């Protein structure tokens, strides 16, 4: 990304930060549950909810990357388009494996 460019999520940065702070709170809540010796299934239920929240945040960021960064690179053409597509494919592969 060049110095004058903005990340694809720039327009929704505040919403992404709110979402991530909420997830951060969920993780702190998980630690508190373990510290307080909560029932295993209750902790696992919250781990699952936190995992889903992270996956949702990831998909939202990926969507914005595709709509902005990749789309712009394709419009501009050249080697950068191929690089952005390869980056997106790698990111999708990491998300699928996680």
C-alpha positions in Angstrom: 0.0 0.0 0.0 1.5 3.4 -1.0 1.8 6.1 1.6 -1.2 8.1 0.1 -3.5 5.1 -0.1 -6.0 4.2 2.6 -6.8 0.6 3.7 -10.0 -0.8 2.2 -11.7 -0.6 5.6 -11.0 3.1 6.1 -14.6 4.2 5.7 -15.8 1.7 8.3 -12.8 1.9 10.6 -14.8 3.1 13.6 -17.2 0.2 13.2 -14.4 -2.3 12.9 -12.7 -0.9 16.0 -16.0 -1.2 18.0 -16.4 -4.8 16.9 -12.8 -5.7 17.8 -13.1 -4.0 21.2 -16.3 -6.0 21.8 -14.4 -9.2 20.9 -11.5 -8.1 23.2 -14.1 -7.8 26.0 -15.3 -11.3 25.2 -11.7 -12.7 25.5 -11.3 -10.9 28.8 -14.6 -12.4 29.9 -13.3 -15.9 29.0 -10.2 -15.3 31.1 -12.4 -14.2 34.0 -14.5 -17.3 33.6 -11.5 -19.6 33.9 -10.1 -17.6 36.8 -13.5 -18.0 38.5 -13.6 -21.8 37.8 -16.8 -21.6 35.7 -18.2 -24.8 34.3 -16.2 -26.1 31.3 -19.2 -26.2 28.9 -20.0 -22.6 29.7 -16.5 -21.5 28.9 -16.5 -23.6 25.7 -19.8 -22.0 24.7 -18.2 -18.5 25.1 -15.1 -19.6 23.2 -17.3 -20.7 20.3 -19.2 -17.3 20.4 -15.8 -15.4 20.4 -14.5 -17.5 17.5 -17.7 -16.8 15.5 -17.3 -13.1 16.2 -13.6 -13.1 15.0 -14.7 -15.0 11.9 -17.4 -12.5 11.2 -14.9 -9.6 11.7 -12.4 -11.4 9.3 -15.0 -11.8 6.6 -16.1 -8.1 6.9 -12.4 -7.0 6.5 -11.9 -9.4 3.6 -15.0 -8.1 1.9 -13.8 -4.6 2.1 -10.3 -5.6 0.9 -11.9 -7.3 -2.2 -14.2 -4.4 -2.9 -11.6 -1.7 -2.5 -7.9 -2.8 -2.7 -8.4 -5.7 -5.1 -11.0 -4.0 -7.2 -8.8 -0.9 -7.6 -5.8 -2.9 -8.5 -7.7 -4.8 -11.1 -9.0 -1.5 -12.6 -5.5 -0.2 -12.7 -4.2 -3.4 -14.3 -0.7 -4.6 -14.4 1.3 -6.7 -12.0 -0.3 -5.2 -8.9 -3.6 -6.7 -9.9 -2.1 -10.2 -9.9 -0.4 -9.5 -6.6 -3.6 -8.4 -4.9 -5.5 -11.4 -6.2 -2.7 -13.7 -4.9 -2.8 -11.9 -1.5 -6.6 -12.3 -1.4 -6.4 -16.0 -2.3 -3.8 -16.5 0.5 -5.9 -14.7 3.0 -9.0 -16.8 2.1 -6.9 -20.0 2.4 -5.8 -18.9 5.9 -9.3 -18.2 6.9 -10.6 -21.5 5.7 -7.8 -23.4 7.5 -8.5 -21.6 10.8 
